[in-house]
Each structure stands twice: as C-alpha cells, then as structure tokens.
Amino acid sequence: FCAASCCKLAQSGTLRTMRAAQFLLLWLQAVALGMSLVATISNSFPWLSTACDWLSLTGTSGLLGICDCYSYDDAQQCASHQVVFRAQAAAVTMFLVLGLLAGSGCVREAALAYPFAKVLSYLALLVTFLFVPNVVFSRFALASTFACTAFLIVQ
C-alpha cells in the first residue's frame, strides 16, 4: 500500500506554465541550498552517527560512504563537509538529467511533467549518495571549485 501510494504521489500533478516550471527549479535549488546551510551550521548529525553505529553491527559501516568520516579525529567536520558535497551533487545531478531530457527533445515534459517526482528524486539521490565513498564527493567539490573559477573568468 505504501509503495503504491508513493508512486501515485510521485506521478501527481503537472505544471501549466513555463513560469511555474522555473519556480519549481528555483525551489529545487533552494532546497539544496537549505540542506547545505543546515549541514554547515549544525555541524552535528546524531541521526547519522546512529545509523553508522547500526551499520557497524553488519561490519560494513567504515566501507559505506559517509560513515567513513567517523574513523577520523574530526568526524563532525568531515560529516558536515560531506553532507554539503552530497546535497550539491544531488542538485547538479538533477539539473544535468533535466538538461539531458531538454536537449533530447523533451523540453515540455522535462519542465512541466511530474513536479513532485523531481523533489522526490532529489531526496532519493541525496539518500543514495550517503552510501557512495567520500572520495567521489571530495573530487566533485574540487572539480566544482575549478568549474566555478573558470565560469568567473569567462564571464
């Protein structure tokens, strides 16, 4: 029942105007920024350490993504940085997929169809990225720094 309800919820709604689609994309950016700000300001993730402790019972906590931070001396700062990197990587991934859809001729569908599914996809990516190794997102952050620098120079 829960899975069927979630699928129905993800398929619900369409946007009527391109202006509404622009605001949805703005809200997706705002959610990513909000996640990054919360991760930066709070610098404490009791839910994350609890999940990593639970995973340690399986013997895989150090091997699974963000739980690797708890093997360092400054675990909270590492976790904070990694949550920010993951939140931004999820947003970049969402926008790249939407850009690919638009570039392949699905502009109206990519912009107007399934707005709630886009938000759910962002959150699903964020949760999935928690299990990806930290080195991937450290490299993402480094590449983003170079991309931002190049953008500012070209602009």
C-alpha positions in Angstrom: 0.0 0.0 0.0 2.8 2.4 0.9 4.7 1.8 -2.3 1.6 2.3 -4.4 0.7 5.5 -2.6 4.3 6.8 -3.1 4.2 6.0 -6.8 0.8 7.8 -7.1 2.2 10.8 -5.3 5.3 10.9 -7.5 3.1 10.9 -10.6 0.7 13.5 -9.3 0.5 16.9 -10.9 1.7 18.8 -13.9 2.6 22.4 -14.1 0.7 24.5 -16.6 3.2 27.3 -17.5 6.9 27.5 -18.0 6.9 30.2 -15.3 5.7 27.6 -12.8 8.4 25.2 -14.0 11.0 27.9 -13.5 9.8 28.4 -9.9 10.0 24.6 -9.3 13.6 24.6 -10.4 14.2 27.6 -8.2 12.7 25.7 -5.2 14.9 22.7 -6.0 17.9 25.0 -5.8 16.6 26.5 -2.6 16.2 23.0 -1.0 19.8 22.1 -2.0 21.0 25.4 -0.5 18.9 24.9 2.6 20.4 21.4 3.1 23.9 22.8 2.7 23.3 25.6 5.1 21.8 23.3 7.7 24.8 20.9 7.3 27.2 23.8 7.7 25.6 25.5 10.6 24.5 22.5 12.7 27.8 20.6 12.4 26.1 17.8 14.3 24.4 14.7 12.9 23.1 12.5 15.7 20.9 10.6 13.2 23.9 9.9 11.0 26.1 8.6 13.8 23.2 6.4 15.0 22.8 5.0 11.5 26.5 4.4 11.2 26.5 2.6 14.6 23.7 0.4 13.5 25.6 -0.4 10.3 28.7 -1.2 12.3 26.8 -4.3 13.6 27.0 -5.6 10.0 30.7 -4.9 9.8 30.3 -2.5 6.9 30.0 0.9 8.4 33.5 2.0 7.5 33.1 0.9 4.0 29.8 2.7 3.3 30.1 6.3 2.2 29.7 8.9 4.8 30.2 6.5 7.8 33.9 6.6 6.9 34.0 10.1 8.5 33.6 8.5 11.9 37.1 6.9 11.6 38.7 10.4 11.6 39.6 12.6 14.6 37.3 15.4 13.4 34.3 13.3 12.4 31.7 16.1 12.7 33.5 18.4 10.4 34.1 15.7 7.9 30.4 14.7 8.0 29.4 18.3 7.7 31.5 18.8 4.6 30.4 15.5 3.1 26.7 16.3 3.6 27.2 19.6 1.8 29.0 17.9 -1.1 26.3 15.3 -1.4 23.5 17.8 -1.3 25.1 19.9 -4.1 26.0 16.8 -6.1 22.4 15.6 -5.9 21.2 19.0 -7.2 23.8 19.0 -10.0 22.7 15.5 -11.0 19.1 16.5 -11.1 19.8 19.5 -13.3 22.1 17.5 -15.6 19.3 14.9 -16.1 16.7 17.6 -16.7 19.2 19.3 -19.2 19.7 16.0 -21.0 16.0 15.5 -21.3 15.5 19.0 -22.6 18.4 18.6 -25.0 16.9 15.4 -26.4 13.6 17.0 -27.4 11.6 16.5 -24.2 11.6 20.2 -23.2 7.9 20.5 -22.2 7.8 17.1 -20.5 11.1 17.8 -18.6 9.8 21.2 -17.5 6.1 20.6 -16.8 5.5 16.9 -16.0 5.8 15.3 -12.6 6.9 18.2 -10.4 6.6 16.1 -7.1 8.7 13.3 -8.7 11.5 15.8 -9.2 11.5 16.7 -5.5 11.4 13.0 -4.5 14.2 12.3 -7.0 16.4 14.9 -5.4 15.8 13.4 -1.9 16.3 9.9 -3.2 19.6 10.9 -4.8 20.7 12.5 -1.5 20.0 9.4 0.5 21.6 7.2 -2.2 24.7 9.4 -2.2 25.2 8.7 1.6 26.4 5.3 0.6 28.9 6.4 -2.1 32.5 6.7 -0.9 33.7 10.1 0.4 36.5 10.4 -2.2 33.9 10.7 -5.0 32.4 13.8 -3.4 35.7 15.3 -2.4 36.7 15.1 -6.0 33.3 16.6 -7.0 34.0 19.5 -4.7 37.4 20.0 -6.2 36.0 19.9 -9.8 33.3 22.3 -8.8 35.8 24.8 -7.5 37.7 24.7 -10.8 34.4 25.0 -12.8 33.3 28.0 -10.7 36.7 29.6 -11.2 36.6 29.1 -15.0 33.0 30.4 -15.1 34.0 33.6 -13.3 37.0 34.1 -15.6 34.9 33.5 -18.8 32.1 35.7 -17.5 
